[in-house]
Amino acid sequence: MAITLPIDAEANALLQRNPLALLIGMTLDQQIPFEKAFSSPYELVRRLGHEPTAQELADFDPEALTVIFATPPALHRFPKANAKRVQEVCQLLVDKYDGDAARLWGEAKTGQELFKRISEVPGFGKQKTQILIALLGKRYEVRPKGWREAAGDYGPDRTYKSVADIVDEPSLLKVRAYKKEMKAAAKAAKE
């Protein structure tokens, strides 16, 4: 079962067929709602008029890409920083994987190798790396030996801690409730 978020059907279809779109959505999944992060790759395609390649985005004029990201409604709350980040991610894909996002995860033989590869992606710390591993394993059947362990707390089924467990509106609400709980706990710990 691939990702199915409560977003536009075409945006979901793009995430299912285009590994680069999925990686861009995951890259953008910070400081904005899930729906916005994972629908923005589709909006980028609409603005460009075609599905871009990693090479095209890596080579794109940075100022022009920032304009595309910033045009209302902006693709992210911080369009300039995220246009730059997407370019960095695409450059890594070009440099290490011939521009093929699917190779980033598809060639990993173990969960440990998968973790190492994904953690090299610009902007992907431990948590984001684990979430993407869980998403790939649960929704895209990318399951090298040890993938659940590499995904950490996000690996078990139905944990409702991240986008990896969102398949419909009820599961989205459970993930939102978990995140709200975590924010409240973090705030209380600071007081």
SEFIMAR-299753 format. One line per 10 residues: number of its first residue (from 1); for each residue x negated, y negated, z negated of N, C-alpha, C, CB. Coordinates in nm, 3 decimals. Atoms other than C-alpha are relative to their C-alpha. Glycine has a CB too. Example, Ala and Ser with C-alpha at 12.3 -4.5 7.8 and 13.67 -1.06 7.14 Angstrom:
2
1	-0.089:0.119:0.000:-1.230:0.450:-0.780:-0.090:-0.120:0.000:0.099:-0.003:-0.125 ~ 0.082:0.119:0.006:-1.367:0.106:-0.714:0.077:-0.109:-0.073:-0.041:-0.046:0.142;
***
This chain:
191
1	-0.084:0.117:0.000:0.000:0.000:0.000:-0.089:-0.124:0.000:0.096:0.000:-0.122 ~ 0.079:0.122:-0.010:-0.147:-0.332:0.105:0.061:-0.108:-0.090:-0.008:-0.050:0.147 ~ -0.047:0.111:0.083:-0.103:-0.663:-0.069:0.137:-0.047:0.051:-0.103:-0.117:0.002 ~ -0.130:0.054:-0.033:0.254:-0.787:-0.077:0.032:-0.103:-0.107:0.110:0.113:0.009 ~ -0.029:0.109:0.093:0.285:-1.121:-0.247:0.131:-0.067:0.041:-0.116:-0.103:-0.003 ~ -0.121:0.073:-0.035:0.600:-1.330:-0.265:-0.037:-0.127:0.079:0.080:-0.036:-0.127 ~ 0.037:0.107:-0.092:0.472:-1.540:0.026:0.057:0.032:0.137:-0.155:-0.019:0.006 ~ -0.046:-0.016:-0.137:0.555:-1.581:0.393:-0.040:0.137:0.057:-0.056:-0.112:0.088 ~ 0.027:-0.134:-0.056:0.578:-1.246:0.577:-0.120:-0.002:0.094:0.124:0.052:0.075 ~ 0.115:0.008:-0.091:0.329:-1.362:0.841:-0.131:-0.014:-0.077:0.016:-0.119:0.097;
11	0.120:0.013:0.084:0.081:-1.460:0.568:-0.038:0.136:-0.058:0.024:-0.102:-0.115 ~ 0.026:-0.135:0.049:0.115:-1.113:0.416:-0.056:0.089:0.111:0.127:0.063:-0.058 ~ 0.046:-0.082:-0.113:0.072:-0.951:0.758:-0.145:-0.033:0.035:0.090:-0.021:0.123 ~ 0.138:0.041:-0.028:-0.246:-1.153:0.817:-0.095:0.063:-0.102:-0.013:-0.153:-0.002 ~ 0.085:-0.059:0.105:-0.390:-1.035:0.483:-0.017:0.150:0.020:0.061:-0.027:-0.137 ~ 0.006:-0.144:-0.021:-0.311:-0.676:0.577:-0.089:0.038:0.117:0.139:0.055:0.022 ~ 0.073:-0.039:-0.121:-0.477:-0.682:0.919:-0.137:-0.065:0.013:0.081:-0.033:0.121 ~ 0.121:0.078:-0.022:-0.759:-0.931:0.878:-0.084:-0.009:-0.128:0.036:-0.141:0.049 ~ 0.083:0.001:0.120:-1.034:-0.862:0.621:-0.058:-0.137:-0.034:-0.113:0.098:0.016 ~ 0.052:0.134:0.028:-1.176:-1.213:0.660:0.107:-0.085:-0.068:-0.047:-0.067:0.130;
21	-0.109:0.076:0.063:-0.837:-1.365:0.573:0.015:0.042:-0.147:0.133:0.022:0.076 ~ -0.010:-0.050:0.137:-0.821:-1.144:0.264:-0.114:-0.057:-0.086:-0.004:0.154:-0.002 ~ 0.115:0.052:0.074:-1.171:-1.251:0.157:0.014:-0.151:-0.022:-0.132:0.031:0.074 ~ -0.021:0.144:0.017:-1.086:-1.618:0.215:0.106:-0.024:-0.108:0.044:-0.066:0.134 ~ -0.103:0.013:0.104:-0.769:-1.577:0.006:-0.057:0.023:-0.138:0.114:0.097:0.026 ~ 0.062:-0.029:0.130:-0.970:-1.424:-0.275:-0.098:-0.110:-0.039:-0.072:0.136:0.004 ~ 0.092:0.111:0.027:-1.230:-1.700:-0.243:0.076:-0.119:-0.055:-0.076:-0.040:0.129 ~ -0.081:0.115:0.040:-0.957:-1.962:-0.282:0.078:0.023:-0.129:0.095:-0.037:0.110 ~ -0.081:-0.035:0.117:-0.793:-1.781:-0.575:-0.068:-0.044:-0.129:0.026:0.152:-0.003 ~ 0.048:0.060:0.126:-0.906:-2.015:-0.851:0.059:-0.139:-0.012:-0.157:-0.005:-0.005;
31	-0.057:0.131:0.031:-0.738:-2.314:-1.010:0.121:-0.038:0.085:-0.105:-0.105:0.017 ~ -0.127:0.020:-0.071:-0.430:-2.275:-0.788:0.080:0.129:-0.015:-0.024:-0.036:0.152 ~ -0.081:-0.121:0.010:-0.137:-2.029:-0.791:-0.040:0.105:0.105:0.149:-0.036:0.016 ~ 0.029:-0.111:-0.092:-0.182:-1.686:-0.628:0.059:-0.025:0.138:0.054:0.131:-0.057 ~ -0.071:0.017:-0.127:0.076:-1.769:-0.364:-0.072:-0.099:0.091:0.142:-0.047:-0.025 ~ 0.069:0.101:-0.079:-0.113:-2.077:-0.252:-0.132:0.054:0.054:-0.026:-0.127:-0.084 ~ 0.131:-0.053:-0.041:-0.453:-1.906:-0.244:0.013:0.100:0.114:-0.069:0.067:-0.119 ~ -0.010:-0.107:-0.099:-0.333:-1.609:-0.041:0.086:-0.036:0.121:0.055:0.123:-0.065 ~ -0.069:0.046:-0.120:-0.109:-1.806:0.195:-0.085:-0.101:0.077:0.135:-0.063:-0.037 ~ 0.086:0.098:-0.068:-0.381:-2.060:0.276:-0.076:0.057:0.120:-0.099:-0.055:-0.099;
41	0.064:-0.051:-0.123:-0.565:-1.826:0.519:0.094:-0.005:0.121:-0.047:0.145:-0.023 ~ -0.097:0.008:-0.109:-0.246:-1.812:0.727:0.018:-0.144:0.046:0.136:0.059:-0.044 ~ -0.012:0.142:-0.036:-0.212:-2.190:0.713:-0.124:-0.046:0.076:0.020:-0.086:-0.128 ~ 0.123:0.032:-0.073:-0.576:-2.217:0.825:0.010:0.048:0.145:-0.123:0.063:-0.069 ~ -0.021:-0.055:-0.134:-0.495:-1.993:1.123:0.095:-0.089:0.079:0.055:0.145:-0.007 ~ -0.097:0.088:-0.067:-0.196:-2.211:1.206:-0.064:-0.131:0.042:0.120:-0.029:-0.091 ~ 0.063:0.129:-0.030:-0.404:-2.528:1.192:-0.104:0.013:0.110:-0.064:-0.058:-0.126 ~ 0.101:-0.022:-0.104:-0.679:-2.381:1.410:0.062:0.047:0.131:-0.102:0.103:-0.048 ~ -0.066:-0.051:-0.120:-0.434:-2.219:1.652:-0.043:0.141:0.036:-0.026:-0.090:0.115 ~ 0.046:-0.138:-0.023:-0.606:-1.878:1.628:-0.064:0.052:-0.128:-0.101:0.007:0.119;
51	0.068:-0.060:0.114:-0.762:-1.635:1.382:-0.151:-0.020:0.017:0.036:0.152:-0.015 ~ 0.143:0.027:-0.016:-1.116:-1.760:1.329:-0.087:0.119:-0.040:-0.039:-0.122:-0.082 ~ 0.099:-0.100:0.040:-1.421:-1.539:1.303:-0.086:-0.062:-0.109:-0.087:0.046:0.122 ~ 0.094:0.049:0.100:-1.676:-1.565:1.025:-0.105:-0.090:0.065:-0.068:0.118:-0.074 ~ 0.100:0.080:-0.071:-1.926:-1.697:1.280:0.056:-0.139:0.030:-0.043:0.069:0.130 ~ -0.062:0.129:-0.031:-1.686:-1.970:1.390:0.008:-0.089:-0.123:0.139:0.021:0.060 ~ -0.014:0.082:0.120:-1.620:-2.085:1.035:-0.136:-0.039:-0.057:0.080:0.075:-0.106 ~ 0.135:0.032:0.047:-1.988:-2.066:0.939:-0.060:-0.115:0.080:-0.091:0.124:0.008 ~ 0.056:0.102:-0.090:-2.075:-2.286:1.239:0.084:-0.128:0.008:-0.015:0.058:0.137 ~ -0.093:0.114:-0.010:-1.780:-2.526:1.198:-0.065:-0.125:-0.057:0.133:0.031:-0.073;
61	0.047:0.127:0.055:-1.864:-2.892:1.147:0.058:-0.016:-0.140:0.040:-0.120:0.093 ~ -0.051:0.006:0.137:-1.840:-2.928:0.767:0.103:-0.111:-0.025:-0.115:-0.019:-0.094 ~ -0.096:0.109:0.020:-1.663:-3.264:0.781:0.134:0.031:0.066:-0.056:-0.132:0.056 ~ -0.124:-0.036:-0.070:-1.410:-3.139:1.034:0.076:0.109:-0.076:-0.031:0.048:0.144 ~ -0.066:-0.105:0.077:-1.341:-2.828:0.824:0.061:-0.057:-0.128:-0.100:0.113:-0.035 ~ -0.055:0.065:0.119:-1.293:-3.045:0.517:0.131:-0.072:0.035:-0.102:-0.101:-0.059 ~ -0.123:0.066:-0.044:-1.034:-3.248:0.710:0.111:0.103:0.015:-0.022:-0.077:0.133 ~ -0.101:-0.105:-0.018:-0.853:-2.926:0.803:0.049:0.049:-0.136:-0.059:0.118:0.082 ~ -0.038:-0.046:0.134:-0.857:-2.813:0.439:0.079:-0.106:-0.076:-0.124:0.038:-0.080 ~ -0.061:0.109:0.077:-0.748:-3.154:0.310:0.132:-0.051:0.057:-0.096:-0.113:-0.010;
71	-0.124:0.047:-0.061:-0.465:-3.225:0.556:0.120:0.051:-0.080:0.009:0.047:0.148 ~ -0.115:-0.042:0.081:-0.138:-3.221:0.357:0.089:0.102:0.072:0.083:-0.121:-0.037 ~ 0.042:-0.035:0.135:-0.043:-2.986:0.225:-0.140:0.064:0.001:0.104:0.095:-0.066 ~ 0.139:-0.048:0.006:-0.407:-2.921:0.134:-0.002:0.151:-0.024:-0.079:-0.073:-0.111 ~ 0.012:-0.146:0.016:-0.523:-2.559:0.150:-0.044:0.038:-0.140:-0.100:0.055:0.102 ~ 0.042:-0.024:0.138:-0.662:-2.592:-0.202:0.003:-0.132:-0.075:-0.143:0.065:-0.006 ~ 0.001:0.118:0.086:-0.650:-2.834:-0.491:-0.128:-0.081:0.018:0.017:0.042:-0.146 ~ 0.130:0.064:-0.025:-1.018:-2.910:-0.420:-0.044:0.036:0.141:-0.106:0.046:-0.106 ~ 0.024:-0.040:-0.138:-1.032:-2.903:-0.040:-0.146:-0.010:0.045:0.083:-0.082:0.091 ~ 0.138:0.015:-0.047:-1.386:-3.032:0.014:-0.090:0.111:-0.055:-0.056:-0.137:-0.043;
81	0.082:-0.105:0.061:-1.550:-2.791:-0.231:0.034:0.138:0.056:0.018:-0.001:-0.152 ~ -0.039:-0.132:-0.047:-1.348:-2.498:-0.102:-0.023:0.020:0.149:0.144:0.024:-0.031 ~ 0.040:-0.011:-0.140:-1.407:-2.573:0.266:-0.147:0.040:0.006:0.025:-0.134:0.077 ~ 0.142:-0.033:0.007:-1.776:-2.565:0.181:-0.021:0.144:-0.046:-0.073:-0.097:-0.095 ~ 0.014:-0.137:0.053:-1.736:-2.243:-0.019:0.036:0.103:0.106:0.088:0.019:-0.125 ~ -0.040:-0.092:-0.107:-1.552:-2.072:0.267:-0.111:0.009:0.105:0.134:-0.045:0.065 ~ 0.112:-0.003:-0.096:-1.836:-2.172:0.500:-0.117:0.082:-0.055:-0.047:-0.142:0.032 ~ 0.109:-0.078:0.062:-2.091:-2.027:0.256:0.030:0.149:0.004:-0.023:-0.046:-0.145 ~ -0.041:-0.140:-0.005:-1.895:-1.702:0.234:-0.015:0.055:0.142:0.147:0.016:-0.049 ~ 0.010:-0.042:-0.139:-1.874:-1.682:0.612:-0.146:0.012:0.045:0.075:-0.097:0.091;
91	0.142:-0.007:-0.035:-2.247:-1.753:0.646:-0.063:0.127:-0.056:-0.076:-0.124:-0.052 ~ 0.049:-0.127:0.057:-2.322:-1.462:0.410:0.045:0.118:0.087:0.052:0.018:-0.145 ~ -0.051:-0.108:-0.085:-2.101:-1.238:0.626:-0.078:0.007:0.131:0.149:-0.021:0.029 ~ 0.076:0.005:-0.125:-2.285:-1.351:0.940:-0.142:0.053:-0.023:-0.005:-0.145:0.056 ~ 0.140:-0.036:0.027:-2.629:-1.308:0.782:-0.018:0.147:-0.037:-0.053:-0.086:-0.110 ~ 0.020:-0.135:0.054:-2.573:-0.971:0.615:0.088:0.108:0.062:0.024:-0.002:-0.147 ~ -0.097:-0.100:-0.046:-2.274:-0.803:0.783:0.048:-0.026:0.142:0.120:0.003:-0.093 ~ -0.035:0.032:-0.139:-2.272:-0.926:1.144:0.136:-0.069:0.012:0.000:0.128:0.084 ~ -0.125:0.074:-0.004:-1.974:-1.146:1.057:0.124:0.082:-0.030:0.015:-0.063:0.131 ~ -0.112:-0.092:0.020:-1.756:-0.847:0.968:0.029:0.016:-0.149:-0.030:0.137:0.063;
101	-0.035:-0.006:0.142:-1.587:-0.890:0.628:0.026:0.143:-0.045:0.123:-0.085:-0.028 ~ -0.030:-0.139:0.038:-1.475:-0.525:0.631:-0.127:0.077:-0.034:0.076:0.071:0.113 ~ 0.126:-0.068:0.032:-1.839:-0.417:0.625:-0.047:-0.031:-0.142:-0.109:-0.041:0.100 ~ 0.037:0.037:0.135:-1.886:-0.600:0.296:0.039:0.110:-0.098:0.065:-0.133:-0.040 ~ -0.047:-0.104:0.090:-1.678:-0.335:0.123:0.006:0.138:0.064:0.135:-0.036:-0.053 ~ -0.021:-0.128:-0.066:-1.634:-0.063:0.382:-0.120:0.091:0.005:0.045:-0.024:0.137 ~ 0.121:-0.082:-0.007:-1.995:0.054:0.382:-0.053:0.038:-0.138:-0.106:-0.074:0.076 ~ 0.046:-0.031:0.135:-2.034:0.074:0.003:0.030:0.147:-0.032:0.067:-0.094:-0.105 ~ -0.015:-0.143:0.029:-2.089:0.435:-0.105:0.045:0.026:-0.144:-0.131:0.072:0.025 ~ -0.038:-0.016:0.140:-2.028:0.382:-0.479:0.063:-0.129:-0.050:-0.123:0.039:-0.087;
111	-0.057:0.119:0.063:-1.839:0.146:-0.703:-0.109:-0.097:-0.042:0.083:0.039:-0.120 ~ 0.112:0.084:0.041:-2.171:0.018:-0.830:-0.054:-0.082:0.119:-0.112:0.086:-0.061 ~ 0.046:0.070:-0.121:-2.285:-0.067:-0.476:0.103:-0.104:0.044:-0.027:0.101:0.115 ~ -0.107:0.093:-0.036:-1.947:-0.228:-0.406:-0.006:-0.124:-0.089:0.138:0.068:-0.013 ~ 0.012:0.112:0.093:-1.985:-0.442:-0.717:-0.118:-0.089:0.038:-0.016:0.051:-0.145 ~ 0.120:0.076:-0.036:-2.336:-0.547:-0.614:0.025:-0.085:0.125:-0.119:0.095:0.023 ~ -0.025:0.071:-0.126:-2.227:-0.642:-0.260:0.094:-0.119:-0.021:0.059:0.096:0.104 ~ -0.100:0.106:0.018:-1.922:-0.841:-0.367:-0.053:-0.110:-0.091:0.130:0.058:-0.057 ~ 0.051:0.101:0.092:-2.104:-1.016:-0.650:-0.101:-0.093:0.068:-0.064:0.067:-0.120 ~ 0.090:0.088:-0.076:-2.343:-1.161:-0.388:0.077:-0.106:0.079:-0.084:0.083:0.095;
121	-0.081:0.096:-0.073:-2.054:-1.349:-0.227:0.003:-0.131:-0.079:0.145:0.055:0.023 ~ -0.001:0.129:0.071:-2.078:-1.722:-0.312:0.131:-0.023:-0.075:-0.024:-0.114:0.098 ~ -0.117:0.028:0.081:-1.842:-1.808:-0.596:0.061:0.120:-0.068:0.101:-0.064:0.083 ~ -0.055:-0.120:0.059:-1.783:-1.449:-0.701:-0.082:0.041:-0.122:0.004:0.114:0.104 ~ 0.060:-0.045:0.124:-1.874:-1.397:-1.064:0.052:0.139:-0.033:0.030:-0.099:-0.115 ~ -0.039:-0.135:0.042:-1.813:-1.077:-1.258:0.152:0.022:0.010:-0.047:0.025:-0.144 ~ -0.146:-0.019:0.003:-1.438:-1.126:-1.307:0.059:0.002:0.140:0.066:-0.111:-0.083 ~ -0.056:0.005:-0.136:-1.361:-1.224:-0.947:-0.044:0.123:0.079:-0.045:-0.129:0.073 ~ 0.049:-0.121:-0.066:-1.577:-0.936:-0.823:0.084:0.121:-0.042:-0.149:0.023:-0.033 ~ -0.080:-0.112:0.049:-1.389:-0.690:-1.043:0.143:-0.005:0.052:0.001:0.002:-0.152;
131	-0.136:0.014:-0.051:-1.053:-0.827:-0.933:0.006:0.041:0.147:0.051:-0.145:-0.017 ~ 0.000:-0.039:-0.141:-1.143:-0.791:-0.564:-0.019:0.151:0.015:-0.109:-0.075:0.077 ~ 0.018:-0.145:-0.006:-1.265:-0.435:-0.624:0.132:0.070:-0.033:-0.111:0.046:-0.099 ~ -0.130:-0.059:0.036:-0.934:-0.354:-0.796:0.101:-0.019:0.112:0.053:-0.064:-0.130 ~ -0.092:0.027:-0.111:-0.739:-0.518:-0.514:-0.028:0.093:0.118:-0.012:-0.147:0.044 ~ 0.038:-0.088:-0.112:-0.931:-0.324:-0.250:0.036:0.145:-0.028:-0.150:-0.012:0.029 ~ -0.030:-0.139:0.035:-0.889:0.005:-0.435:0.149:0.028:-0.008:-0.064:0.034:-0.131 ~ -0.143:-0.023:0.023:-0.525:-0.033:-0.529:0.086:-0.026:0.123:0.047:-0.086:-0.113 ~ -0.085:0.041:-0.111:-0.390:-0.200:-0.214:-0.055:0.032:0.138:0.025:-0.145:-0.009 ~ 0.060:-0.021:-0.132:-0.634:-0.119:0.067:-0.075:0.133:0.011:-0.095:-0.112:0.031;
141	0.061:-0.134:0.000:-0.757:0.231:-0.023:-0.151:-0.002:0.023:0.066:0.085:0.105 ~ 0.146:0.006:-0.001:-1.121:0.117:-0.045:-0.041:0.055:-0.136:-0.056:-0.149:0.024 ~ 0.020:-0.071:0.126:-1.219:0.371:-0.307:-0.128:0.083:-0.004:0.118:0.089:-0.026 ~ 0.123:-0.079:0.017:-1.584:0.466:-0.320:-0.007:0.056:-0.141:-0.126:-0.086:0.031 ~ 0.012:-0.064:0.132:-1.680:0.690:-0.610:-0.037:-0.104:-0.105:-0.106:0.114:0.004 ~ 0.026:0.093:0.109:-1.665:0.490:-0.932:0.061:-0.138:0.017:-0.145:-0.014:-0.017 ~ -0.057:0.133:-0.023:-1.456:0.202:-0.796:0.079:-0.051:-0.119:0.088:0.003:0.123 ~ -0.080:0.045:0.115:-1.221:0.195:-1.096:-0.090:-0.051:-0.113:0.091:0.115:-0.051 ~ 0.095:0.043:0.104:-1.514:0.172:-1.336:-0.061:-0.135:0.038:-0.111:0.106:-0.020 ~ 0.058:0.126:-0.048:-1.665:-0.106:-1.122:0.100:-0.115:-0.014:-0.045:0.014:0.146;
151	-0.105:0.102:0.014:-1.331:-0.290:-1.143:0.026:-0.036:-0.146:0.129:0.049:0.065 ~ -0.014:0.031:0.142:-1.351:-0.287:-1.524:0.145:0.008:-0.046:-0.054:-0.138:-0.029 ~ -0.136:0.003:0.055:-1.029:-0.379:-1.703:0.108:-0.013:0.106:0.013:-0.114:-0.098 ~ -0.097:0.016:-0.109:-0.862:-0.445:-1.366:0.022:0.129:0.077:-0.047:-0.109:0.094 ~ -0.006:-0.124:-0.075:-0.913:-0.088:-1.241:0.121:0.088:-0.025:-0.118:0.077:-0.029 ~ -0.114:-0.088:0.024:-0.634:0.104:-1.415:0.126:-0.048:0.072:0.028:0.012:-0.150 ~ -0.126:0.035:-0.065:-0.298:0.115:-1.240:0.092:-0.074:-0.096:0.070:0.125:0.054 ~ -0.104:0.073:0.072:-0.024:-0.121:-1.352:-0.051:-0.069:-0.127:0.112:0.095:-0.037 ~ 0.049:0.077:0.114:-0.238:-0.335:-1.582:0.063:-0.139:-0.001:-0.153:-0.011:0.006 ~ -0.064:0.131:-0.015:-0.067:-0.650:-1.452:-0.088:-0.113:-0.054:0.135:0.000:-0.069;
161	0.095:0.101:0.043:-0.378:-0.858:-1.512:-0.049:-0.087:0.115:-0.119:0.065:-0.067 ~ 0.055:0.074:-0.114:-0.454:-0.979:-1.160:0.084:0.023:0.125:-0.145:0.042:0.026 ~ -0.065:-0.014:-0.130:-0.346:-1.008:-0.798:0.000:0.147:0.046:-0.071:-0.089:0.103 ~ 0.007:-0.141:-0.040:-0.444:-0.640:-0.761:0.127:0.077:-0.035:-0.120:0.067:-0.066 ~ -0.122:-0.070:0.042:-0.120:-0.541:-0.936:0.128:-0.068:0.048:0.003:0.010:-0.150 ~ -0.120:0.070:-0.047:0.115:-0.783:-0.762:0.050:0.064:0.129:-0.029:-0.151:0.022 ~ -0.063:-0.059:-0.119:0.348:-0.607:-0.522:0.137:-0.061:0.027:0.013:0.151:-0.017 ~ -0.132:0.060:-0.013:0.669:-0.804:-0.579:0.016:-0.109:-0.106:0.112:0.108:-0.013 ~ -0.025:0.109:0.095:0.825:-1.083:-0.783:-0.012:0.045:-0.146:0.137:-0.058:0.024 ~ 0.014:-0.043:0.140:0.859:-0.880:-1.109:-0.146:0.022:-0.042:0.079:0.128:-0.024;
171	0.140:-0.021:0.038:0.493:-0.776:-1.102:-0.076:-0.132:-0.005:-0.068:0.097:0.100 ~ 0.061:0.133:0.005:0.393:-1.136:-1.027:0.030:-0.066:-0.135:0.051:-0.088:0.116 ~ -0.038:0.059:0.129:0.583:-1.249:-1.336:-0.078:0.065:-0.115:0.151:0.016:-0.023 ~ 0.079:-0.068:0.104:0.403:-0.986:-1.548:-0.144:-0.049:0.000:0.003:0.153:0.021 ~ 0.137:0.052:-0.008:0.064:-1.106:-1.423:-0.004:-0.143:-0.053:-0.052:0.005:0.147 ~ -0.004:0.138:0.051:0.161:-1.467:-1.491:0.011:-0.002:-0.152:0.118:-0.077:0.063 ~ -0.015:-0.006:0.146:0.270:-1.374:-1.845:-0.132:0.039:-0.066:0.111:0.102:-0.038 ~ 0.130:-0.041:0.054:-0.064:-1.200:-1.906:-0.097:-0.118:0.002:-0.058:0.120:0.081 ~ 0.092:0.113:-0.013:-0.260:-1.501:-1.779:0.036:-0.111:-0.100:0.001:-0.056:0.144 ~ -0.044:0.101:0.096:-0.053:-1.735:-1.995:-0.044:0.040:-0.142:0.155:-0.016:0.006;
181	0.044:-0.054:0.129:-0.126:-1.514:-2.296:-0.150:-0.022:-0.021:0.033:0.151:-0.010 ~ 0.145:0.014:0.008:-0.500:-1.521:-2.221:-0.040:-0.147:-0.020:-0.065:0.056:0.126 ~ 0.029:0.143:0.016:-0.501:-1.901:-2.187:0.032:-0.045:-0.141:0.078:-0.084:0.101 ~ -0.039:0.038:0.136:-0.317:-1.938:-2.518:-0.100:0.055:-0.102:0.142:0.051:-0.032 ~ 0.098:-0.060:0.091:-0.561:-1.701:-2.690:-0.133:-0.076:0.007:-0.022:0.148:0.035 ~ 0.125:0.075:-0.016:-0.860:-1.890:-2.547:0.012:-0.137:-0.067:-0.036:-0.017:0.151 ~ -0.022:0.131:0.063:-0.712:-2.221:-2.660:-0.002:0.011:-0.152:0.133:-0.060:0.045 ~ -0.004:-0.021:0.145:-0.644:-2.085:-3.010:-0.139:0.029:-0.054:0.095:0.114:-0.035 ~ 0.136:-0.033:0.045:-1.001:-1.953:-3.033:-0.088:-0.126:-0.010:-0.063:0.102:0.096 ~ 0.077:0.125:0.002:-1.135:-2.306:-2.964:0.037:-0.089:-0.117:0.020:-0.076:0.131;
191	-0.050:0.088:0.108:-0.927:-2.463:-3.242:-0.055:0.040:-0.134:0.151:0.003:-0.006;
***
